[in-house]
């Protein structure tokens, strides 16, 4: 691992996983592995990527950030 502020710093990933754990895992009892897997998919693809704003990427959702990045690369 790198030092603080380098690209190998995993603070952003830890923040995302902490939100995921707090918002989904701690508040849900899963009846099966399949139910847990579906809930994780729904959380990521239905909430986190398209709508949830992330401070590390300018308070944009990951989907919006990717669209903006693609537009700036095409120009």
N, CA, C and O atoms as a Tripos MOL2 file, in Angstrom:
@<TRIPOS>MOLECULE
protein
  300   299    75     0     0
PROTEIN
NO_CHARGES

@<TRIPOS>ATOM
      1 N           0.8410   -1.1840    0.0000 N.3       1 UNK1
      2 CA          0.0000    0.0000    0.0000 C.3       1 UNK1
      3 C           0.8800    1.2380    0.0000 C.2       1 UNK1
      4 O           2.0140    1.2170    0.4800 O.2       1 UNK1
      5 N           0.3390    2.3120   -0.5450 N.am      2 UNK2
      6 CA          1.0660    3.5700   -0.6050 C.3       2 UNK2
      7 C           0.8510    4.4030    0.6460 C.2       2 UNK2
      8 O           0.2260    3.9650    1.6120 O.2       2 UNK2
      9 N           1.3700    5.5760    0.6020 N.am      3 UNK3
     10 CA          1.1770    6.5060    1.7110 C.3       3 UNK3
     11 C          -0.1110    7.2920    1.4960 C.2       3 UNK3
     12 O          -0.7390    7.1790    0.4440 O.2       3 UNK3
     13 N          -0.5020    8.0750    2.4750 N.am      4 UNK4
     14 CA         -1.7460    8.8420    2.4140 C.3       4 UNK4
     15 C          -1.7430    9.7440    1.1890 C.2       4 UNK4
     16 O          -0.7610   10.4350    0.9170 O.2       4 UNK4
     17 N          -2.8530    9.7320    0.4500 N.am      5 UNK5
     18 CA         -2.9820   10.5930   -0.7080 C.3       5 UNK5
     19 C          -2.5310    9.9700   -2.0160 C.2       5 UNK5
     20 O          -2.7500   10.5620   -3.0730 O.2       5 UNK5
     21 N          -1.9190    8.8200   -1.9860 N.am      6 UNK6
     22 CA         -1.5160    8.1560   -3.2150 C.3       6 UNK6
     23 C          -2.6680    7.3450   -3.7810 C.2       6 UNK6
     24 O          -3.6770    7.1240   -3.1120 O.2       6 UNK6
     25 N          -2.5070    6.9140   -4.9960 N.am      7 UNK7
     26 CA         -3.5840    6.1890   -5.6570 C.3       7 UNK7
     27 C          -3.8820    4.8480   -4.9820 C.2       7 UNK7
     28 O          -4.9310    4.2560   -5.2320 O.2       7 UNK7
     29 N          -2.9930    4.3720   -4.1460 N.am      8 UNK8
     30 CA         -3.2210    3.1010   -3.4720 C.3       8 UNK8
     31 C          -3.9670    3.2600   -2.1490 C.2       8 UNK8
     32 O          -4.2180    2.2760   -1.4530 O.2       8 UNK8
     33 N          -4.3220    4.4980   -1.8020 N.am      9 UNK9
     34 CA         -5.0730    4.7860   -0.5840 C.3       9 UNK9
     35 C          -6.4870    4.2480   -0.7630 C.2       9 UNK9
     36 O          -7.1410    4.5680   -1.7550 O.2       9 UNK9
     37 N          -6.9650    3.4520    0.1590 N.am     10 UNK10
     38 CA         -8.2680    2.8050   -0.0030 C.3      10 UNK10
     39 C          -9.3700    3.4670    0.8260 C.2      10 UNK10
     40 O         -10.3850    2.8280    1.1060 O.2      10 UNK10
     41 N          -9.1990    4.7080    1.2180 N.am     11 UNK11
     42 CA        -10.1940    5.3900    2.0460 C.3      11 UNK11
     43 C         -11.5350    5.5120    1.3310 C.2      11 UNK11
     44 O         -12.5800    5.3700    1.9650 O.2      11 UNK11
     45 N         -11.5280    5.7680    0.0390 N.am     12 UNK12
     46 CA        -12.7820    5.8950   -0.7070 C.3      12 UNK12
     47 C         -13.5240    4.5690   -0.7170 C.2      12 UNK12
     48 O         -14.7360    4.5330   -0.5010 O.2      12 UNK12
     49 N         -12.8170    3.4930   -0.9620 N.am     13 UNK13
     50 CA        -13.4590    2.1740   -0.9650 C.3      13 UNK13
     51 C         -14.0200    1.8480    0.4160 C.2      13 UNK13
     52 O         -15.1150    1.2960    0.5250 O.2      13 UNK13
     53 N         -13.2830    2.1850    1.4630 N.am     14 UNK14
     54 CA        -13.7700    1.9170    2.8150 C.3      14 UNK14
     55 C         -15.0330    2.7090    3.1130 C.2      14 UNK14
     56 O         -15.9290    2.2050    3.7900 O.2      14 UNK14
     57 N         -15.1210    3.9440    2.6180 N.am     15 UNK15
     58 CA        -16.3060    4.7630    2.8120 C.3      15 UNK15
     59 C         -17.5090    4.1560    2.0960 C.2      15 UNK15
     60 O         -18.6050    4.1040    2.6530 O.2      15 UNK15
     61 N         -17.3050    3.7020    0.8720 N.am     16 UNK16
     62 CA        -18.3900    3.0830    0.1110 C.3      16 UNK16
     63 C         -18.8830    1.8250    0.8170 C.2      16 UNK16
     64 O         -20.0910    1.6260    0.9500 O.2      16 UNK16
     65 N         -17.9700    0.9810    1.2690 N.am     17 UNK17
     66 CA        -18.3760   -0.2480    1.9500 C.3      17 UNK17
     67 C         -19.0400    0.0340    3.2910 C.2      17 UNK17
     68 O         -19.9430   -0.6970    3.6960 O.2      17 UNK17
     69 N         -18.6090    1.0810    3.9840 N.am     18 UNK18
     70 CA        -19.2500    1.4400    5.2540 C.3      18 UNK18
     71 C         -20.6870    1.8890    5.0140 C.2      18 UNK18
     72 O         -21.5870    1.5170    5.7680 O.2      18 UNK18
     73 N         -20.9090    2.6820    3.9730 N.am     19 UNK19
     74 CA        -22.2790    3.0990    3.6230 C.3      19 UNK19
     75 C         -23.1300    1.9040    3.2590 C.2      19 UNK19
     76 O         -24.2710    1.7840    3.7060 O.2      19 UNK19
     77 N         -22.5740    1.0220    2.4480 N.am     20 UNK20
     78 CA        -23.2730   -0.1890    2.0350 C.3      20 UNK20
     79 C         -23.6670   -1.0260    3.2470 C.2      20 UNK20
     80 O         -24.8030   -1.4890    3.3490 O.2      20 UNK20
     81 N         -22.7340   -1.2130    4.1490 N.am     21 UNK21
     82 CA        -23.0020   -2.0190    5.3390 C.3      21 UNK21
     83 C         -24.0790   -1.3800    6.2090 C.2      21 UNK21
     84 O         -24.9890   -2.0620    6.6810 O.2      21 UNK21
     85 N         -23.9720   -0.0790    6.4180 N.am     22 UNK22
     86 CA        -24.9170    0.6260    7.2790 C.3      22 UNK22
     87 C         -26.3140    0.6820    6.6690 C.2      22 UNK22
     88 O         -27.3050    0.4950    7.3760 O.2      22 UNK22
     89 N         -26.4040    0.9370    5.3680 N.am     23 UNK23
     90 CA        -27.6920    1.1420    4.7180 C.3      23 UNK23
     91 C         -28.3910   -0.1440    4.3010 C.2      23 UNK23
     92 O         -29.6170   -0.1650    4.2030 O.2      23 UNK23
     93 N         -27.6530   -1.2080    4.0550 N.am     24 UNK24
     94 CA        -28.2820   -2.4370    3.5680 C.3      24 UNK24
     95 C         -28.0690   -3.6120    4.5120 C.2      24 UNK24
     96 O         -29.0300   -4.2140    4.9900 O.2      24 UNK24
     97 N         -26.8450   -3.9290    4.7710 N.am     25 UNK25
     98 CA        -26.5290   -5.1680    5.4860 C.3      25 UNK25
     99 C         -27.0410   -5.1520    6.9250 C.2      25 UNK25
    100 O         -27.6380   -6.1290    7.3780 O.2      25 UNK25
    101 N         -26.8150   -4.0630    7.6440 N.am     26 UNK26
    102 CA        -27.2150   -4.0180    9.0520 C.3      26 UNK26
    103 C         -28.7250   -3.9700    9.2500 C.2      26 UNK26
    104 O         -29.2270   -4.3500   10.3080 O.2      26 UNK26
    105 N         -29.4500   -3.5050    8.2360 N.am     27 UNK27
    106 CA        -30.8930   -3.3430    8.3890 C.3      27 UNK27
    107 C         -31.7060   -4.4500    7.7250 C.2      27 UNK27
    108 O         -32.9320   -4.3580    7.6720 O.2      27 UNK27
    109 N         -31.0540   -5.4880    7.2200 N.am     28 UNK28
    110 CA        -31.7490   -6.5180    6.4640 C.3      28 UNK28
    111 C         -31.3810   -7.9040    6.9600 C.2      28 UNK28
    112 O         -30.2190   -8.1860    7.2520 O.2      28 UNK28
    113 N         -32.3830   -8.7630    7.0490 N.am     29 UNK29
    114 CA        -32.1420  -10.1770    7.3200 C.3      29 UNK29
    115 C         -32.4310  -10.9370    6.0310 C.2      29 UNK29
    116 O         -33.5450  -10.8850    5.5100 O.2      29 UNK29
    117 N         -31.4530  -11.6240    5.5340 N.am     30 UNK30
    118 CA        -31.5970  -12.3510    4.2830 C.3      30 UNK30
    119 C         -31.9910  -13.7960    4.5540 C.2      30 UNK30
    120 O         -31.4250  -14.4490    5.4300 O.2      30 UNK30
    121 N         -32.9640  -14.2870    3.7980 N.am     31 UNK31
    122 CA        -33.4170  -15.6700    3.9690 C.3      31 UNK31
    123 C         -32.5200  -16.6630    3.2570 C.2      31 UNK31
    124 O         -32.4520  -17.8320    3.6370 O.2      31 UNK31
    125 N         -31.8320  -16.2010    2.2240 N.am     32 UNK32
    126 CA        -30.9660  -17.1050    1.4710 C.3      32 UNK32
    127 C         -29.8340  -16.3090    0.8280 C.2      32 UNK32
    128 O         -29.8420  -15.0790    0.8060 O.2      32 UNK32
    129 N         -28.8800  -17.0420    0.3170 N.am     33 UNK33
    130 CA        -27.7670  -16.4310   -0.4050 C.3      33 UNK33
    131 C         -28.2930  -15.6990   -1.6420 C.2      33 UNK33
    132 O         -27.8210  -14.6110   -1.9710 O.2      33 UNK33
    133 N         -29.2600  -16.2910   -2.3160 N.am     34 UNK34
    134 CA        -29.8340  -15.6740   -3.5140 C.3      34 UNK34
    135 C         -30.5090  -14.3420   -3.1750 C.2      34 UNK34
    136 O         -30.3770  -13.3770   -3.9270 O.2      34 UNK34
    137 N         -31.2230  -14.2800   -2.0610 N.am     35 UNK35
    138 CA        -31.8480  -13.0220   -1.6330 C.3      35 UNK35
    139 C         -30.7940  -11.9570   -1.3360 C.2      35 UNK35
    140 O         -30.9660  -10.7940   -1.7030 O.2      35 UNK35
    141 N         -29.7150  -12.3430   -0.6800 N.am     36 UNK36
    142 CA        -28.6360  -11.4050   -0.3700 C.3      36 UNK36
    143 C         -27.9760  -10.9090   -1.6530 C.2      36 UNK36
    144 O         -27.6910   -9.7210   -1.8000 O.2      36 UNK36
    145 N         -27.7440  -11.8100   -2.5520 N.am     37 UNK37
    146 CA        -27.1100  -11.4480   -3.8250 C.3      37 UNK37
    147 C         -27.9740  -10.4650   -4.6200 C.2      37 UNK37
    148 O         -27.4560   -9.5020   -5.1840 O.2      37 UNK37
    149 N         -29.2730  -10.7020   -4.6670 N.am     38 UNK38
    150 CA        -30.1930   -9.8180   -5.3690 C.3      38 UNK38
    151 C         -30.2570   -8.4460   -4.6860 C.2      38 UNK38
    152 O         -30.3110   -7.4190   -5.3630 O.2      38 UNK38
    153 N         -30.2510   -8.4290   -3.3680 N.am     39 UNK39
    154 CA        -30.2920   -7.1630   -2.6300 C.3      39 UNK39
    155 C         -29.0300   -6.3420   -2.8870 C.2      39 UNK39
    156 O         -29.1060   -5.1210   -3.0250 O.2      39 UNK39
    157 N         -27.8830   -6.9920   -2.9520 N.am     40 UNK40
    158 CA        -26.6330   -6.2910   -3.2330 C.3      40 UNK40
    159 C         -26.6730   -5.6980   -4.6370 C.2      40 UNK40
    160 O         -26.2930   -4.5450   -4.8440 O.2      40 UNK40
    161 N         -27.1320   -6.4880   -5.5950 N.am     41 UNK41
    162 CA        -27.2360   -5.9920   -6.9680 C.3      41 UNK41
    163 C         -28.1780   -4.7880   -7.0380 C.2      41 UNK41
    164 O         -27.8470   -3.7700   -7.6460 O.2      41 UNK41
    165 N         -29.3440   -4.9080   -6.4160 N.am     42 UNK42
    166 CA        -30.3130   -3.8060   -6.4230 C.3      42 UNK42
    167 C         -29.7440   -2.5570   -5.7690 C.2      42 UNK42
    168 O         -29.9780   -1.4470   -6.2480 O.2      42 UNK42
    169 N         -29.0020   -2.7220   -4.6820 N.am     43 UNK43
    170 CA        -28.4050   -1.5790   -3.9830 C.3      43 UNK43
    171 C         -27.3910   -0.8670   -4.8810 C.2      43 UNK43
    172 O         -27.3970    0.3600   -4.9880 O.2      43 UNK43
    173 N         -26.5360   -1.6380   -5.5130 N.am     44 UNK44
    174 CA        -25.4800   -1.0420   -6.3320 C.3      44 UNK44
    175 C         -26.0350   -0.4560   -7.6280 C.2      44 UNK44
    176 O         -25.7880    0.7100   -7.9390 O.2      44 UNK44
    177 N         -26.7780   -1.2530   -8.3770 N.am     45 UNK45
    178 CA        -27.2610   -0.8150   -9.6890 C.3      45 UNK45
    179 C         -28.5270    0.0290   -9.6340 C.2      45 UNK45
    180 O         -28.7990    0.7860  -10.5650 O.2      45 UNK45
    181 N         -29.3020   -0.0840   -8.5650 N.am     46 UNK46
    182 CA        -30.5350    0.6700   -8.4670 C.3      46 UNK46
    183 C         -30.4270    1.9530   -7.6620 C.2      46 UNK46
    184 O         -31.2210    2.8750   -7.8510 O.2      46 UNK46
    185 N         -29.4510    2.0170   -6.7650 N.am     47 UNK47
    186 CA        -29.3290    3.1880   -5.9020 C.3      47 UNK47
    187 C         -27.9380    3.8240   -5.9770 C.2      47 UNK47
    188 O         -27.8130    4.9950   -6.3340 O.2      47 UNK47
    189 N         -26.9300    3.0870   -5.6530 N.am     48 UNK48
    190 CA        -25.6020    3.6870   -5.4980 C.3      48 UNK48
    191 C         -25.0440    4.2460   -6.8060 C.2      48 UNK48
    192 O         -24.6150    5.4000   -6.8400 O.2      48 UNK48
    193 N         -25.0390    3.4700   -7.8650 N.am     49 UNK49
    194 CA        -24.4500    3.9490   -9.1180 C.3      49 UNK49
    195 C         -25.2710    5.0360   -9.8120 C.2      49 UNK49
    196 O         -24.6920    6.0440  -10.2170 O.2      49 UNK49
    197 N         -26.5910    4.8860   -9.9710 N.am     50 UNK50
    198 CA        -27.3120    5.9090  -10.7290 C.3      50 UNK50
    199 C         -27.7080    7.1550   -9.9290 C.2      50 UNK50
    200 O         -27.8570    8.2220  -10.5240 O.2      50 UNK50
    201 N         -27.8830    7.0630   -8.6130 N.am     51 UNK51
    202 CA        -28.4570    8.1890   -7.8740 C.3      51 UNK51
    203 C         -27.6280    8.7380   -6.7280 C.2      51 UNK51
    204 O         -27.6150    9.9510   -6.5180 O.2      51 UNK51
    205 N         -26.9500    7.9100   -5.9960 N.am     52 UNK52
    206 CA        -26.2420    8.3680   -4.7920 C.3      52 UNK52
    207 C         -25.0700    9.2700   -5.1610 C.2      52 UNK52
    208 O         -24.2370    8.9110   -5.9940 O.2      52 UNK52
    209 N         -25.0110   10.4380   -4.5370 N.am     53 UNK53
    210 CA        -23.9210   11.3720   -4.8020 C.3      53 UNK53
    211 C         -22.7020   11.0090   -3.9600 C.2      53 UNK53
    212 O         -22.8230   10.6760   -2.7810 O.2      53 UNK53
    213 N         -21.5410   11.0770   -4.5770 N.am     54 UNK54
    214 CA        -20.2940   10.7340   -3.9050 C.3      54 UNK54
    215 C         -19.3820   11.9580   -3.8570 C.2      54 UNK54
    216 O         -19.0080   12.4900   -4.9030 O.2      54 UNK54
    217 N         -19.0200   12.4100   -2.6540 N.am     55 UNK55
    218 CA        -18.1740   13.5990   -2.5270 C.3      55 UNK55
    219 C         -16.8230   13.4750   -3.2320 C.2      55 UNK55
    220 O         -16.2760   14.4770   -3.6940 O.2      55 UNK55
    221 N         -16.2870   12.2790   -3.3180 N.am     56 UNK56
    222 CA        -14.9560   12.1010   -3.9130 C.3      56 UNK56
    223 C         -14.9470   12.3760   -5.4120 C.2      56 UNK56
    224 O         -13.8830   12.5780   -5.9960 O.2      56 UNK56
    225 N         -16.1310   12.3870   -6.0460 N.am     57 UNK57
    226 CA        -16.1950   12.6440   -7.4880 C.3      57 UNK57
    227 C         -17.0670   13.8690   -7.7820 C.2      57 UNK57
    228 O         -17.8310   13.8880   -8.7470 O.2      57 UNK57
    229 N         -16.9340   14.8780   -6.9380 N.am     58 UNK58
    230 CA        -17.6190   16.1430   -7.1640 C.3      58 UNK58
    231 C         -19.1060   16.1130   -6.8780 C.2      58 UNK58
    232 O         -19.8720   16.8440   -7.5050 O.2      58 UNK58
    233 N         -19.5210   15.2870   -5.9500 N.am     59 UNK59
    234 CA        -20.9390   15.1500   -5.5730 C.3      59 UNK59
    235 C         -21.8230   14.7530   -6.7460 C.2      59 UNK59
    236 O         -22.9760   15.1740   -6.8420 O.2      59 UNK59
    237 N         -21.2700   13.9430   -7.6300 N.am     60 UNK60
    238 CA        -22.0300   13.3530   -8.7260 C.3      60 UNK60
    239 C         -22.2630   11.8850   -8.4160 C.2      60 UNK60
    240 O         -21.5590   11.2930   -7.5990 O.2      60 UNK60
    241 N         -23.2510   11.3060   -9.0700 N.am     61 UNK61
    242 CA        -23.4080    9.8560   -8.9630 C.3      61 UNK61
    243 C         -22.3380    9.2210   -9.8480 C.2      61 UNK61
    244 O         -21.8600    9.8680  -10.7800 O.2      61 UNK61
    245 N         -21.9500    7.9720   -9.5830 N.am     62 UNK62
    246 CA        -20.9650    7.3270  -10.4450 C.3      62 UNK62
    247 C         -21.4010    7.2860  -11.9140 C.2      62 UNK62
    248 O         -20.5730    7.4620  -12.8080 O.2      62 UNK62
    249 N         -22.6930    7.0540  -12.1700 N.am     63 UNK63
    250 CA        -23.1800    7.0120  -13.5510 C.3      63 UNK63
    251 C         -23.0290    8.3800  -14.2160 C.2      63 UNK63
    252 O         -22.6040    8.4580  -15.3680 O.2      63 UNK63
    253 N         -23.3700    9.4560  -13.5080 N.am     64 UNK64
    254 CA        -23.2190   10.8070  -14.0560 C.3      64 UNK64
    255 C         -21.7500   11.1410  -14.2900 C.2      64 UNK64
    256 O         -21.4000   11.7470  -15.3030 O.2      64 UNK64
    257 N         -20.9000   10.7480  -13.3590 N.am     65 UNK65
    258 CA        -19.4700   11.0030  -13.4870 C.3      65 UNK65
    259 C         -18.9050   10.3050  -14.7270 C.2      65 UNK65
    260 O         -18.1110   10.8880  -15.4640 O.2      65 UNK65
    261 N         -19.3170    9.0620  -14.9520 N.am     66 UNK66
    262 CA        -18.8410    8.3270  -16.1310 C.3      66 UNK66
    263 C         -19.3280    8.9680  -17.4240 C.2      66 UNK66
    264 O         -18.5650    9.0770  -18.3840 O.2      66 UNK66
    265 N         -20.6070    9.4010  -17.4630 N.am     67 UNK67
    266 CA        -21.1160   10.0820  -18.6590 C.3      67 UNK67
    267 C         -20.3460   11.3610  -18.9350 C.2      67 UNK67
    268 O         -19.9860   11.6370  -20.0790 O.2      67 UNK67
    269 N         -20.0910   12.1450  -17.8920 N.am     68 UNK68
    270 CA        -19.3310   13.3780  -18.0380 C.3      68 UNK68
    271 C         -17.9150   13.0850  -18.5350 C.2      68 UNK68
    272 O         -17.4000   13.7890  -19.4030 O.2      68 UNK68
    273 N         -17.3000   12.0630  -17.9910 N.am     69 UNK69
    274 CA        -15.9450   11.6670  -18.4090 C.3      69 UNK69
    275 C         -15.9350   11.2570  -19.8800 C.2      69 UNK69
    276 O         -15.0340   11.6400  -20.6260 O.2      69 UNK69
    277 N         -16.9300   10.4850  -20.2960 N.am     70 UNK70
    278 CA        -17.0000   10.0540  -21.7040 C.3      70 UNK70
    279 C         -17.1780   11.2560  -22.6320 C.2      70 UNK70
    280 O         -16.5840   11.3040  -23.7090 O.2      70 UNK70
    281 N         -18.0000   12.2350  -22.2120 N.am     71 UNK71
    282 CA        -18.1990   13.4220  -23.0420 C.3      71 UNK71
    283 C         -16.9210   14.2460  -23.1680 C.2      71 UNK71
    284 O         -16.6210   14.7640  -24.2440 O.2      71 UNK71
    285 N         -16.1690   14.3690  -22.0820 N.am     72 UNK72
    286 CA        -14.9430   15.1600  -22.1330 C.3      72 UNK72
    287 C         -13.8500   14.4360  -22.9150 C.2      72 UNK72
    288 O         -12.9940   15.0850  -23.5180 O.2      72 UNK72
    289 N         -13.8650   13.1060  -22.9160 N.am     73 UNK73
    290 CA        -12.8630   12.3530  -23.6840 C.3      73 UNK73
    291 C         -13.1640   12.3970  -25.1760 C.2      73 UNK73
    292 O         -12.2460   12.3470  -25.9950 O.2      73 UNK73
    293 N         -14.4440   12.4890  -25.5370 N.am     74 UNK74
    294 CA        -14.8300   12.5020  -26.9430 C.3      74 UNK74
    295 C         -14.5580   13.8600  -27.5900 C.2      74 UNK74
    296 O         -14.4210   13.9570  -28.8090 O.2      74 UNK74
    297 N         -14.4820   14.9040  -26.7690 N.am     75 UNK75
    298 CA        -14.3000   16.2610  -27.3230 C.3      75 UNK75
    299 C         -12.8690   16.5250  -27.7200 C.2      75 UNK75
    300 O         -12.5520   17.6140  -28.2000 O.2      75 UNK75
@<TRIPOS>BOND
     1     1     2 1
     2     2     3 1
     3     3     4 2
     4     3     5 am
     5     5     6 1
     6     6     7 1
     7     7     8 2
     8     7     9 am
     9     9    10 1
    10    10    11 1
    11    11    12 2
    12    11    13 am
    13    13    14 1
    14    14    15 1
    15    15    16 2
    16    15    17 am
    17    17    18 1
    18    18    19 1
    19    19    20 2
    20    19    21 am
    21    21    22 1
    22    22    23 1
    23    23    24 2
    24    23    25 am
    25    25    26 1
    26    26    27 1
    27    27    28 2
    28    27    29 am
    29    29    30 1
    30    30    31 1
    31    31    32 2
    32    31    33 am
    33    33    34 1
    34    34    35 1
    35    35    36 2
    36    35    37 am
    37    37    38 1
    38    38    39 1
    39    39    40 2
    40    39    41 am
    41    41    42 1
    42    42    43 1
    43    43    44 2
    44    43    45 am
    45    45    46 1
    46    46    47 1
    47    47    48 2
    48    47    49 am
    49    49    50 1
    50    50    51 1
    51    51    52 2
    52    51    53 am
    53    53    54 1
    54    54    55 1
    55    55    56 2
    56    55    57 am
    57    57    58 1
    58    58    59 1
    59    59    60 2
    60    59    61 am
    61    61    62 1
    62    62    63 1
    63    63    64 2
    64    63    65 am
    65    65    66 1
    66    66    67 1
    67    67    68 2
    68    67    69 am
    69    69    70 1
    70    70    71 1
    71    71    72 2
    72    71    73 am
    73    73    74 1
    74    74    75 1
    75    75    76 2
    76    75    77 am
    77    77    78 1
    78    78    79 1
    79    79    80 2
    80    79    81 am
    81    81    82 1
    82    82    83 1
    83    83    84 2
    84    83    85 am
    85    85    86 1
    86    86    87 1
    87    87    88 2
    88    87    89 am
    89    89    90 1
    90    90    91 1
    91    91    92 2
    92    91    93 am
    93    93    94 1
    94    94    95 1
    95    95    96 2
    96    95    97 am
    97    97    98 1
    98    98    99 1
    99    99   100 2
   100    99   101 am
   101   101   102 1
   102   102   103 1
   103   103   104 2
   104   103   105 am
   105   105   106 1
   106   106   107 1
   107   107   108 2
   108   107   109 am
   109   109   110 1
   110   110   111 1
   111   111   112 2
   112   111   113 am
   113   113   114 1
   114   114   115 1
   115   115   116 2
   116   115   117 am
   117   117   118 1
   118   118   119 1
   119   119   120 2
   120   119   121 am
   121   121   122 1
   122   122   123 1
   123   123   124 2
   124   123   125 am
   125   125   126 1
   126   126   127 1
   127   127   128 2
   128   127   129 am
   129   129   130 1
   130   130   131 1
   131   131   132 2
   132   131   133 am
   133   133   134 1
   134   134   135 1
   135   135   136 2
   136   135   137 am
   137   137   138 1
   138   138   139 1
   139   139   140 2
   140   139   141 am
   141   141   142 1
   142   142   143 1
   143   143   144 2
   144   143   145 am
   145   145   146 1
   146   146   147 1
   147   147   148 2
   148   147   149 am
   149   149   150 1
   150   150   151 1
   151   151   152 2
   152   151   153 am
   153   153   154 1
   154   154   155 1
   155   155   156 2
   156   155   157 am
   157   157   158 1
   158   158   159 1
   159   159   160 2
   160   159   161 am
   161   161   162 1
   162   162   163 1
   163   163   164 2
   164   163   165 am
   165   165   166 1
   166   166   167 1
   167   167   168 2
   168   167   169 am
   169   169   170 1
   170   170   171 1
   171   171   172 2
   172   171   173 am
   173   173   174 1
   174   174   175 1
   175   175   176 2
   176   175   177 am
   177   177   178 1
   178   178   179 1
   179   179   180 2
   180   179   181 am
   181   181   182 1
   182   182   183 1
   183   183   184 2
   184   183   185 am
   185   185   186 1
   186   186   187 1
   187   187   188 2
   188   187   189 am
   189   189   190 1
   190   190   191 1
   191   191   192 2
   192   191   193 am
   193   193   194 1
   194   194   195 1
   195   195   196 2
   196   195   197 am
   197   197   198 1
   198   198   199 1
   199   199   200 2
   200   199   201 am
   201   201   202 1
   202   202   203 1
   203   203   204 2
   204   203   205 am
   205   205   206 1
   206   206   207 1
   207   207   208 2
   208   207   209 am
   209   209   210 1
   210   210   211 1
   211   211   212 2
   212   211   213 am
   213   213   214 1
   214   214   215 1
   215   215   216 2
   216   215   217 am
   217   217   218 1
   218   218   219 1
   219   219   220 2
   220   219   221 am
   221   221   222 1
   222   222   223 1
   223   223   224 2
   224   223   225 am
   225   225   226 1
   226   226   227 1
   227   227   228 2
   228   227   229 am
   229   229   230 1
   230   230   231 1
   231   231   232 2
   232   231   233 am
   233   233   234 1
   234   234   235 1
   235   235   236 2
   236   235   237 am
   237   237   238 1
   238   238   239 1
   239   239   240 2
   240   239   241 am
   241   241   242 1
   242   242   243 1
   243   243   244 2
   244   243   245 am
   245   245   246 1
   246   246   247 1
   247   247   248 2
   248   247   249 am
   249   249   250 1
   250   250   251 1
   251   251   252 2
   252   251   253 am
   253   253   254 1
   254   254   255 1
   255   255   256 2
   256   255   257 am
   257   257   258 1
   258   258   259 1
   259   259   260 2
   260   259   261 am
   261   261   262 1
   262   262   263 1
   263   263   264 2
   264   263   265 am
   265   265   266 1
   266   266   267 1
   267   267   268 2
   268   267   269 am
   269   269   270 1
   270   270   271 1
   271   271   272 2
   272   271   273 am
   273   273   274 1
   274   274   275 1
   275   275   276 2
   276   275   277 am
   277   277   278 1
   278   278   279 1
   279   279   280 2
   280   279   281 am
   281   281   282 1
   282   282   283 1
   283   283   284 2
   284   283   285 am
   285   285   286 1
   286   286   287 1
   287   287   288 2
   288   287   289 am
   289   289   290 1
   290   290   291 1
   291   291   292 2
   292   291   293 am
   293   293   294 1
   294   294   295 1
   295   295   296 2
   296   295   297 am
   297   297   298 1
   298   298   299 1
   299   299   300 2
@<TRIPOS>SUBSTRUCTURE
     1 UNK1         2 RESIDUE 1 A UNK
     2 UNK2         6 RESIDUE 1 A UNK
     3 UNK3        10 RESIDUE 1 A UNK
     4 UNK4        14 RESIDUE 1 A UNK
     5 UNK5        18 RESIDUE 1 A UNK
     6 UNK6        22 RESIDUE 1 A UNK
     7 UNK7        26 RESIDUE 1 A UNK
     8 UNK8        30 RESIDUE 1 A UNK
     9 UNK9        34 RESIDUE 1 A UNK
    10 UNK10       38 RESIDUE 1 A UNK
    11 UNK11       42 RESIDUE 1 A UNK
    12 UNK12       46 RESIDUE 1 A UNK
    13 UNK13       50 RESIDUE 1 A UNK
    14 UNK14       54 RESIDUE 1 A UNK
    15 UNK15       58 RESIDUE 1 A UNK
    16 UNK16       62 RESIDUE 1 A UNK
    17 UNK17       66 RESIDUE 1 A UNK
    18 UNK18       70 RESIDUE 1 A UNK
    19 UNK19       74 RESIDUE 1 A UNK
    20 UNK20       78 RESIDUE 1 A UNK
    21 UNK21       82 RESIDUE 1 A UNK
    22 UNK22       86 RESIDUE 1 A UNK
    23 UNK23       90 RESIDUE 1 A UNK
    24 UNK24       94 RESIDUE 1 A UNK
    25 UNK25       98 RESIDUE 1 A UNK
    26 UNK26      102 RESIDUE 1 A UNK
    27 UNK27      106 RESIDUE 1 A UNK
    28 UNK28      110 RESIDUE 1 A UNK
    29 UNK29      114 RESIDUE 1 A UNK
    30 UNK30      118 RESIDUE 1 A UNK
    31 UNK31      122 RESIDUE 1 A UNK
    32 UNK32      126 RESIDUE 1 A UNK
    33 UNK33      130 RESIDUE 1 A UNK
    34 UNK34      134 RESIDUE 1 A UNK
    35 UNK35      138 RESIDUE 1 A UNK
    36 UNK36      142 RESIDUE 1 A UNK
    37 UNK37      146 RESIDUE 1 A UNK
    38 UNK38      150 RESIDUE 1 A UNK
    39 UNK39      154 RESIDUE 1 A UNK
    40 UNK40      158 RESIDUE 1 A UNK
    41 UNK41      162 RESIDUE 1 A UNK
    42 UNK42      166 RESIDUE 1 A UNK
    43 UNK43      170 RESIDUE 1 A UNK
    44 UNK44      174 RESIDUE 1 A UNK
    45 UNK45      178 RESIDUE 1 A UNK
    46 UNK46      182 RESIDUE 1 A UNK
    47 UNK47      186 RESIDUE 1 A UNK
    48 UNK48      190 RESIDUE 1 A UNK
    49 UNK49      194 RESIDUE 1 A UNK
    50 UNK50      198 RESIDUE 1 A UNK
    51 UNK51      202 RESIDUE 1 A UNK
    52 UNK52      206 RESIDUE 1 A UNK
    53 UNK53      210 RESIDUE 1 A UNK
    54 UNK54      214 RESIDUE 1 A UNK
    55 UNK55      218 RESIDUE 1 A UNK
    56 UNK56      222 RESIDUE 1 A UNK
    57 UNK57      226 RESIDUE 1 A UNK
    58 UNK58      230 RESIDUE 1 A UNK
    59 UNK59      234 RESIDUE 1 A UNK
    60 UNK60      238 RESIDUE 1 A UNK
    61 UNK61      242 RESIDUE 1 A UNK
    62 UNK62      246 RESIDUE 1 A UNK
    63 UNK63      250 RESIDUE 1 A UNK
    64 UNK64      254 RESIDUE 1 A UNK
    65 UNK65      258 RESIDUE 1 A UNK
    66 UNK66      262 RESIDUE 1 A UNK
    67 UNK67      266 RESIDUE 1 A UNK
    68 UNK68      270 RESIDUE 1 A UNK
    69 UNK69      274 RESIDUE 1 A UNK
    70 UNK70      278 RESIDUE 1 A UNK
    71 UNK71      282 RESIDUE 1 A UNK
    72 UNK72      286 RESIDUE 1 A UNK
    73 UNK73      290 RESIDUE 1 A UNK
    74 UNK74      294 RESIDUE 1 A UNK
    75 UNK75      298 RESIDUE 1 A UNK
